[in-house]
Amino acid sequence: MLTHVEEDNIELTVNRFREQFAALSFEFAGRSVNVTASFGVTGFHGNELQEFGALVRQAEQMLYEAKRAGRNLVCASSRE
């Protein structure tokens, strides 16, 4: 959950986090490994509150879209 991020900067912000996460190395079974993550993003503007479950479902749909598109991506729902 992100707050106080301008709509135009959401994907940029989440992509920075994704890139920083992918740059980390972890020790596992005596080996150094890297992992990646995909993110699904949705949101709302101040007065147009939505039911939290609906927001989670929309973000989940975007997450699966990112995974289908190749993984290690950010997919955001469009605001039309």
Secondary structure as UniProt FT lines:
FT   HELIX           7..9
FT   HELIX           10..23
FT   STRAND          26..28
FT   TURN            29..30
FT   STRAND          31..33
FT   STRAND          39..41
FT   TURN            46..47
FT   HELIX           52..68
FT   TURN            69..70
FT   STRAND          74..76
//
